[in-house]
């Protein structure tokens, strides 16, 4: 079984990396509060981050992924910020398959929202593999 990772673990790994890169970060939200999990600012650059967990249930993982997608894109229009969905690195093993299952719609989403990114977060070593949405589409 894959190691489970909480959204808080993902969020704090991202916070550490962004802080090291000189970003000013919003305070951590409490459970149930709305808004981006992280708002990071450095000069004119703004990054809005949605962090999600790696749960034991595949349907729950899919639900979290799609909900985070809608939360992320709902924040794009008024801000012109980069919007990142931060997921545990393990998600990367299934993203090509997910993109293929969705088909051309996946690519059209990436074209419509070029500021939408997928960040694979390794919570053990504190690294982030920052990818574009369409890099997962074959």
KAHUFEN-V757619 format. One record per residue. RES is the residue in one letter. PSI is psi in whole degrees, -180 to 180 (999 if undefined). Layout:
res: <RES & RES>
psi: <PSI & PSI>
This chain:
res: <X & X & X & X & X & X & X & X & X & X & X & X & X & X & X & X & X & X & X & X & X & X & X & X & X & X & X & X & X & X & X & X & X & X & X & X & X & X & X & X & X & X & X & X & X & X & X & X & X & X & X & X & X & X & X & X & X & X & X & X & X & X & X & X & X & X & X & X & X & X & X & X & X & X & X & X & X & X & X & X & X & X & X & X & X & X & X & X & X & X & X & X & X & X & X & X & X & X & X & X & X & X & X & X & X & X & X & X & X & X & X & X & X & X & X & X & X & X & X & X & X & X & X & X & X & X & X & X & X & X & X & X & X & X & X & X & X & X>
psi: <142 & 148 & 132 & 144 & 130 & 159 & -31 & -41 & -42 & -48 & -47 & -30 & -42 & -43 & -45 & -47 & -46 & -37 & -44 & -30 & 4 & 14 & 146 & 133 & 148 & 160 & 155 & 138 & 152 & 159 & 131 & -13 & 146 & 166 & 170 & 146 & -37 & 133 & 115 & 134 & 138 & 109 & -128 & -6 & 132 & 132 & 129 & 126 & 131 & 120 & 135 & 163 & 169 & 106 & 165 & -26 & 119 & -43 & -35 & -38 & -44 & -44 & -46 & -42 & -49 & -37 & -41 & -35 & -50 & -37 & -44 & -51 & -25 & -18 & -8 & -52 & -50 & -10 & -30 & 23 & 157 & 135 & 121 & 133 & 113 & 117 & 153 & 142 & -31 & -28 & -29 & -25 & -24 & 1 & -37 & -42 & -43 & -44 & -42 & -39 & -35 & -26 & -149 & -24 & -35 & -48 & -39 & -35 & -47 & -35 & -40 & -30 & 73 & -19 & -2 & 124 & 158 & 122 & 122 & 119 & 122 & 103 & -17 & -42 & 1 & 34 & 159 & 128 & 105 & 120 & 159 & 160 & -48 & -7 & -14 & -7 & 122 & 999>
